[in-house]
């Protein structure tokens, strides 16, 4: 989260940097690492470990019409597929914790 690291959300949202970040409508600009990894590893399975806010941003990129923000549980699994020549992102599941109930 860069400069927001260690800040409480209610403090971060008051900063000019957060206001600029949240007003930016170009979602692709905010995902350069994810987009690069997706392009570089076409046809392969890639595992990414990240924080909730990054996962939420990836979910918004995959489904930009969804305005629902949800809590992403720790150690949960989110699965998305990137397909076709245009690299269309398809969100399969978000915040799945079914593996935590297994023996």
C-alpha positions in Angstrom: 0.0 0.0 0.0 3.0 2.2 -0.2 2.6 5.4 1.7 -0.6 4.1 3.3 1.2 1.3 5.0 0.5 1.2 8.7 -2.3 3.8 8.5 -5.8 3.2 9.6 -8.2 3.6 6.8 -10.1 6.5 8.4 -6.7 8.4 8.5 -5.7 7.4 5.0 -8.9 8.6 3.3 -8.2 12.1 4.5 -4.9 12.4 2.6 -4.6 14.1 -0.8 -2.9 10.9 -2.1 -5.8 8.7 -1.2 -8.3 11.2 -2.8 -6.2 11.2 -6.0 -6.0 7.4 -5.9 -9.7 6.9 -5.4 -10.7 9.4 -8.1 -8.7 7.7 -10.8 -11.0 6.0 -13.2 -8.2 4.2 -15.1 -8.2 0.9 -13.2 -5.5 -0.5 -15.5 -3.0 2.1 -14.4 -3.4 0.9 -10.8 -2.6 -2.8 -11.6 0.7 -2.7 -13.5 2.3 -5.6 -11.7 -0.8 -7.8 -12.0 -1.2 -6.9 -15.7 2.5 -7.6 -16.4 2.3 -11.0 -14.6 -0.8 -12.0 -16.5 0.7 -11.1 -19.9 4.0 -12.7 -19.2 2.5 -16.0 -18.0 -0.3 -16.6 -20.5 -1.5 -20.2 -20.4 0.1 -20.9 -17.0 -1.3 -21.0 -13.5 0.0 -18.2 -11.4 -0.4 -17.9 -7.6 -0.2 -14.5 -6.0 -0.3 -13.8 -2.3 -1.5 -10.4 -1.4 -3.4 -8.1 1.0 -7.1 -7.4 1.0 -7.0 -4.0 -0.7 -5.0 -5.3 -3.6 -7.4 -8.3 -4.0 -10.3 -6.0 -3.9 -8.7 -3.8 -6.7 -8.1 -7.0 -8.8 -11.7 -8.0 -8.3 -12.9 -4.5 -9.4 -10.6 -4.8 -12.5 -12.2 -8.2 -13.3 -15.7 -6.9 -12.7 -15.8 -3.1 -13.0 -19.6 -2.9 -12.9 -19.7 -4.3 -9.4 -19.7 -1.6 -6.8 -20.0 -4.0 -3.9 -17.1 -4.0 -1.6 -16.8 -6.9 0.6 -14.5 -8.1 3.4 -11.9 -10.5 2.1 -11.1 -13.0 4.9 -7.5 -13.6 5.8 -6.1 -16.8 4.2 -9.0 -16.9 1.7 -8.7 -17.9 -1.9 -9.7 -15.7 -4.8 -9.6 -17.3 -8.3 -9.8 -15.5 -11.6 -9.1 -16.5 -15.2 -7.6 -14.4 -17.8 -8.6 -15.6 -21.3 -8.7 -14.8 -24.9 -6.5 -12.6 -27.0 -7.7 -9.4 -25.3 -6.9 -10.9 -21.8 -10.4 -10.7 -20.5 -10.5 -11.2 -16.7 -13.2 -13.5 -15.3 -13.8 -13.7 -11.6 -14.5 -17.3 -10.5 -14.6 -16.9 -6.7 -13.8 -14.4 -4.1 -12.8 -14.8 -0.5 -13.3 -18.6 -0.4 -12.4 -20.1 3.0 -13.7 -23.6 2.4 -10.1 -25.0 2.8 -10.1 -23.8 6.4 -12.7 -26.4 7.3 -10.8 -29.3 6.0 -8.9 -31.7 8.3 
